[in-house]
Amino acid sequence: MAFSATNLILQKLEPVTAERFEARLVLDQLVRGDILQEPGREIETVWFPETGLVTIASENVAGDIVCGAIVGANGACGAFEACGSRRSYSRASVQIPGQAWRIRAAAYRELFDASPALRDAMHRNVELALFEARQCIACNAIHDVESRMSRTLLEIAERSGAGPVLQLTQETLAQMLGVQRTTIAVTASQLQRANVIRTWRGTIELLAPDRLERLSCACRQTIAYVRSEIYGSDSSSCEA
Ligand SMILES: [Zn+2]
């Protein structure tokens, strides 16, 4: 296939589906601030990020925004909904610029119906996303902000492919962790004093990823283990 995908789902496609996908995929830029999906709107496009980061967030009537998922090369935006109600109930917005393959939702549905490998890859992606969401609920209840922030920074760096310098505001990080912006500021300054990270205008640099690993809550290892189990297990029995 001409496109050399780093996206975890596209990597799982068998050659026949990859060729069909390739004819309908367009590589597009993800620009910081771009809104890919709005609550209540029909899903018209499915996105498979190669680099960059998209947050899937909910907003209440008071205007509070809480991020429910972060999507980079590990997943897709709109893929679940395109085959379900065909509507979005969250806002998907680009936080870290990058590139993504996009495909029309109708074309995606055709390929989904035709390809056991694509269905298997998406079912595993849903399974992992659900597990991460459940783990996140437990994490919020029992783990402190520093350990959650350490884990989240490492996940952002990995999923976005951005390397150690993240173009990310503290406000966005607060939405990802579901805490006040001032809490993030206090925790970030603690990590900065310890030379683990460095922050300046809209940027967070990971100076010592190995120390962030040690500071991360146990959810990091738990999620890594479940990810390897879900993606490492044999899928042949599902393709009959
Ligand atoms: Zn945790």
Residues whose N, C-alpha, C, O or C-beta is under 5 A from the ligand:
A	BS01	ZN	C139 H143 C217 A218 C219
